[in-house]
């Protein structure tokens, strides 16, 4: 069923309603390569829900729609990202293989057709895929939440998985801090860093400095390299019991020298929570915390995007009760001062903010009306006035050679990923062998020896080499030789100097992997 579209301000102003009167909730929104927009969400009630992906033109008018799954099993896509090839990555949860839900990742091509989907199958355990980013090689990285099976209950709450463009799992890493004061880690956002690594924005509980029983919520950040190996972690306000909070999303400033995180900043003595910006350097040191609005019990900054070097567009909420929440679109400077603001309206729930190609503010949000949710897409200029309808011609979906039709995508034929051994399940530890694979010489120049012990003879294994950006390295296909284990001699003389990852897999499952260096 095509999503219903309505322009609420006639033909000249920019605000749109979709799926009117169908109890609809939005999940994520992205600007597409052709200046149209992709929207994801669901409509229906309870477990009888229909998941959809809508493509609109630059004015928010629906061009095509994809419906996913069937009502007999739960399927939810919470996050989405797109790449320069027009390919779409979706992440969420499915009960198709397990009633407790499993993490699912799906890739669509530029025509909106399913290329592949992968499910991390952990039976009788609730877990799911969270924030996802498309990587420069055409693959993706995705956060996995709560994949650790108790006991103990606190393991593997935050993991990161990296997929190649064709759907092969390159690696999966989990981050269980060596800081025993940290509990209940919850990941919120994933960002590709300037060095092609990853920054995970999260929240954790942190032990009271004067107690052995009380834990306070704190903003929490984890930085990895491009292979998912832990580099650093930061717990904001870890040294005191007077402040803390939740971190929601993080962005880079225009010259990629600082991280700016949108947070709720808690003051425990006064019970206040302020929408705020946290500024960190690239090593995770907290430079400053800037409160946007102070003096309210409920407050948070959920999204912020740079308009230019000195100003950001953001979404801000505050109030003294759940029934008295003010939701603002704000323009702020880099120290949190409000330059301009507008009240978006009452009863607004989840919001997603994007900055369009022409620096307009695009908001995607739910509104609770008459005991049901409706979803709206609203675009404003930098003066926070509703934008005007564009009348110039645009060409849409040019990367697809034929017209895209609205239809249904079934969640079948997903590659099941089971029994994955992570490279390292504790942050800060790395032994170089990674589960039995050894490489030498390391660094190497022309020929690399790879040996992996304890493999079963008679099974077919595949060894691949990837560069630091996750791209498959063009090398002669290595053939294993049987002996004490499996071993390979690989000619790497044609590869440029740098850091590489050797990945050994059986089918879709990674058995082990390790890093090595090529030097000249």
N, C-alpha and C positions, 0 to 999 in steps of 0.2 A: 504494500500500500504506500503510495507516494506521500511523503511528509507534507502536511498542510502548511502553506506559507501565507502570511498576511503582513502588509506594511501598515503599521498602526498610525502613522502620521501622514497618511495620504501618499501622494506621489513625490513629495519633495524632501522628506526627512527619513532618517535611516534607523528603524527599529523593526524587528521581525519576530513573529510568533510561529512555532512549528508544532504540529500534532495537537491542535487545539482540542481541549476537553477529552484527552485520552490518558490523563495521569502520566505525563511524560517527564523524565529526568535526563539532563545532559551529563556527560562524563568529561569529554575533552574536545578541543577545537584547535585547528591549525590552518594557517594560511597556506594555500597550495602554490605550486610553481607558476600557474597561469593567473594568479591574483584572485582566484575564487577561494572558497573556504570548505574545509572538511569538518563535519560535526559528528560526534558519536554520542550515543545514549541508549535509553530503553523506554518502552512504554508498556503498560499493563500493570497488574498488581500481584503481590505475592510472588510465587514461583512461576506463574504464567506470564512471563515477560518476553518481549520481542526486542532483540538487539538490532540497532540500525546504524548505518553510516550514510550520512547525507553529503552530497557535493552541491555547493551553490555557486552562483556567479558572484561577481564583485559587489552586487547589490543584495546578496543574501537570498536570491530566488533559487529554488531547488532545480537542479539540472538532472540529477539521478540519485537513486537510493538503493542501498544494499541492505537486505535483512539477513540475520544470521541465526543459525541453530533451529531448534524446535522447542515447543513448550514442555516436552517430557524431560528435558535436562537443562540445568541452569548454565547459562553462558553469559559472562559479563566481561566487557572490555573497558578497563578503567583509564588506560592511557594510550596515546597514539603519537607517532612521529612519521615524518616524510623525508625523502631524500631528493637530490637534484634530478634523479631519473623518474620522478613521479611515483616511486614505489612507496607503499604504505605499510607501516608496522603497527600492530595492535597487540596489547598485552592485558591479561586479566586472569579469570578463573573459569573452570568448567567442571561440571559434575558428570560429564559424558562417560568417563572411565571410573570415577570414584565418587560416591555420594557426598564425601567430605570436601570435595573440590580439589582441583589440581591447577598449578600454574600453566597457562597456555600463552603461546606466542604465535601470531599468524602474520604472514606476509602476503600482501596483495600487489599485483603489478599495476602499471599505469592505466590499465583498462578496468581496474577494480575487480580483477579475478584472483582467486586464491592461488598462490604459487606453492606455498607450503605452510604447515602448522606443526608445532612441536608442543608436547605436553610432558612436564616433569611429573611422573606418576609415583606418588608416595601413598600407598593404600592406607585407608582409615585415618587420615591426618589432614587437618585443615591448613592449606597454604595457597599462595597465589602469586602471580607476577604483578609487579607494580610499575613504577616509572620506567619508560623505555626511550632510548635515543638511537637514531639512525647514524651509523658511522660512515666515514668518507669512502670506505671500500665497497659500500652497498650492503653491508651487514648491519648488525644492531648489537646493542648491549642493553640488558634489562635487569632490574632489581627483582630478586625473589625474596618473599617474606615468609618467615615461620616454617622453613623446610626441615628444621631439626625435629626428630621424633623423640618425645620424652620416653624414659628419663635420660638425662636431666632436661627440664623444660626450657632452659634458657639458651640452648645452643642453636646456632644457625638461624637466628632471627633476621639477619641481614646478609644476603648473598648477592653476588653479581655473576651473570652469565653472559658470554659473548658468542654470537653466532656469525658465521660466514654468510655471504650473500645467498648461497645455494641451500642454506639451512643446516649445515654441519655445526655442531657445538664445538667451539674452539677451546673454551675453558669455562670452569665454574669455580668461583672462589667464595668462601664464607669468612665473615669477620667477627670473630668472638674475641673481644678485647682482653688483653692481659691485665687491664685495670679492673680489679675485683670489686671496685666501688660502683661499677656500671651494671645496671639491670634494665630489663624491659625495653630494649632498643627497638625503635620503630622508624623505618626509613620513609621519607616523604618525597624525595626528588633526586634526579640523576642529571649530572651536567658533564659534558666533555670539557676537559681543562686545556689550557694553552699548550701543554706538552703532550697532548693526545691521551692523557690519562683520564681518570674519572673522579668526580667529587660527589659523594653521597650526602645529602642533607637529611638529617634525622633528629629524633628526640630520644632521650634516655632518662631513666631514673638514676640519680646519683646520691650516694650515701651522705647523710648529714655529717658534717665534720666533727660534731660534738655528740654523735649518737651511733649506736650499732643497729638501730632498727628503722629509723626514719630515712626515706628516700625522697628527694626533691626532683621534679621534672627540670631538665636542662636541655638547651640546644646542643646538638651533637653533629660533628662533621667527620667524615672518613675520606681520605685521599688515597688513590691507588695509581699505579703506573698503567701503561696501555695493556698490560697482560693481567691486570687485576691484582697484582701483588701489592700488599699494604705498604703505604709510605708514612702516613701520619694520621693522627686523630686529635680532635679538639673538643673538649667539653667546656662550654662557656659557663662562667661563674662556678667552676668546680671547687673554688677555694672559699666559698662563703655560703651561708644558708639564707641570705636575705633576698636573693634574686635568682631567676631561672627562666624557664619558659619552653615554648614549642617553636621549632624551626619548620618552615613550610616549603619555600622554594629559594633558589639561589641563582644569581646572574653575574656575568662579568661586566666590568666597566669597559668603555669603548677601546681603551688601549691594552686591555687584558692584563692589567697589573694588580687588580684587587677583585675579591669576591664581595658581593653585596647580597646578604640573605634577608628575606622577608620573614619576620618572626612575630610571635606574641611574647612580650617581655613582662614576666611576672615579678611583682614585689610582694613577698609573702607576709611582711609585717602589716601592710595596709590592705592586702587582698586586692590590689589593683593589677590590671593586665593592660599593657599599652601596645598598640601597633608600633613596630619599630624596625629599623634597619641595623643589621650587624655588618660591619666592615672588617674583612680579614685579608691579610696578605696571602701570597701564593704558598707560603709555608704553614698556613693555618693559625698564625698569630692574630689575636683579636686586636684591631687597631682602635675601634670605637663602637659604641652602641648609641644610636640616635632614636629617641622616642618621638613618634609623630603626634600622638594625642595622649594626654595623661589625665589621671583622675577618675578612671572608670573601672568597673569590676571586670567587664569583658572587653577585650580588644585584641586585634590582630591585623598584621599586614600579610596578605596571602600571596600576592604576585607583585613584582616590580620589574619594569623594563626600561632601559635607558633610551631616552629620546635623543639626547646629545651628550656631550662630555659632562655637563653640569646638572642635568635635570632627568627625572625619571617619572614615568607614568605608573600608577599603582592602584590597587584595590585595598580598601581600608574599612574595617568594622570596629565599632565600639558601642558600649552601652552599659546599663546597670542591671539589666535582666534579659533573659532570652526573648521576652515580649517587647523589649524596648531597645532594639539594635538599630543603629544608624549605619548604613552601607554607603560608602563614599567612593567615587572616582576622584583621585587626587593627582596633582602634579606637585612633586617635591624636589628639593635640591638634594645634593649628596650628603648633607648633614641633617636631613629629616625635616627641614622647614617646609611648611605647606605654602606653595605659590598660588594654587587655585584648587577648588574642590567643588563637587556637585553631589547631591544626594541622589543615588540611583533609584530609590523607592523603598517601600515597605516589604517585609516578608521575603527578602531575597536570601536564597540559600547558597549553594555552591557557585563559585565564580571562576572563570578562566579569563585571563587577560592576554591578548596578543597585540603587538605593535605591527601594523600593516606596512607594506612596501613603501607607502607614501607618508609614513609616520602618523597614521591615525590610530586611535585607541579602539580596539575591538573587544567587547565584553560578551561572554557566553554564560548565562546564569539561569537558575531555576527560581520561580516565584510560586509560593504557596498561596493558592487562590481557591476559596470554596472547598477546602479539605482535599485538594489535589494539586499536583505540581504541573506547571506549564514552563516551557523553556523559551528563552528569548535570546536573540543575537542583536547587539546594539553597537553602532559605530559612532564615535565622536571625534571631533577635531581637537587640536591642542588647547583651544579655548573652552573645551568641555561642552560644546554645543553639538547637538545631534547633526551628524554629517548629512550632506545632500546626496541624492541619488545620482550615480554616474550615468551620463548619456553617451559617452564615447564608446566605440565598439571594442570588444575584447574577444580574443580567440581562446576557446577553452578546450582542455583535454587533447592538446595537439600531439602529445607523446603516445597516444593510443591511435592506431591506424584506422579504427572504425568507430562508429557511434557506440557509446556506452549505454547499455540498457539497465533498467532497474530490475533486479531479480533477487534470488535467495542464495546465500552461500552456506553450505552444510559443513558442520564441524567434524567430518569423518576423515579417515586416512591420515590422521595426525601421527607423526613419528613419536613413539613413546620413548622417553629418556628415563631409564631406570638404573639404579645402582651406580651412579656417578661418584667417583672418588675425587674430592676436591684436591687441588694442589696443596692447599694448606688451610687448616680450619681454625687457626689462631693468628690474629694479627700480630705483626712484629717478629714472626719466626719464619725462617726460610733457609733450607739446608742445601739447596742446589741440586739435589738428586731427584726430588719430586716423585717419590713412590717407585724407585727402582730403575729409572732411566738415567744412564750416564752418557755424557758426551765428552769427547777429547779429540784433539787439543782444544782448549777453551781459554783464551781466544784462538781461533783458527784462521787459516789463510786461504787454502784451496780445497782441502779434503777434510770432511768431518766424519768421525767415527761415532756411531750411536749404538748403544747396547741396552737391552732391557731384559732383565732376568725374570724368572717365574711366570713365563707365558706358556700357554698350553699348545703343544705341537699339534699340527693338523688344523688349526684355526687360521683364518685369513685376517691379517692386521694391515692397517694402512698408516703410513707415516707421511706427514705433510709438514712443510716449513712455511711460517708466516712472518712477515716483517712487523715492525713496531706499530704500524697502522692497521694490522689485521688483514693485510692483503696476502693472498697465496703467492708464494715465491716461485718463479719459473725455474725449476731445476729438473735435471733428468730424473725420471721416476726411479726411486731406489728400490732394489729388490732385497728382501730379507734373506739371510743365510742362517741355516740352522746350526746350532752348536750348544754352548752352555746355556744360552737363551736365544733371543733373536737379536741380530746385529745388522747394521747397515753401514755402508761407506758411501757418503754423499759428496758429489762434486759441487762445491759452492763458489767456485772461482769466478763465475759470472755475476755474482751478487755484490752489490756495493757494500762498503763497510757499515756496520751498525749492529743493533740488537735484534735477535730473531727468536722465534719460539718454535720448537719441535713438538708436534702433537701426534701421539699414537692413539688410534681409535680402532675399535671393532664395531663395524656398522655405524650407528649413530652415537655410540657410547664412547666417551673419552676414557682411556685406560690410565694414561699418565702424560705429562708434558714437562718440558724444561726449557730454560732460556740458555742461549749461547751468544757469543760475540764473534763477528767477523772483523778482523783487523788486517790492514795492508802495510 
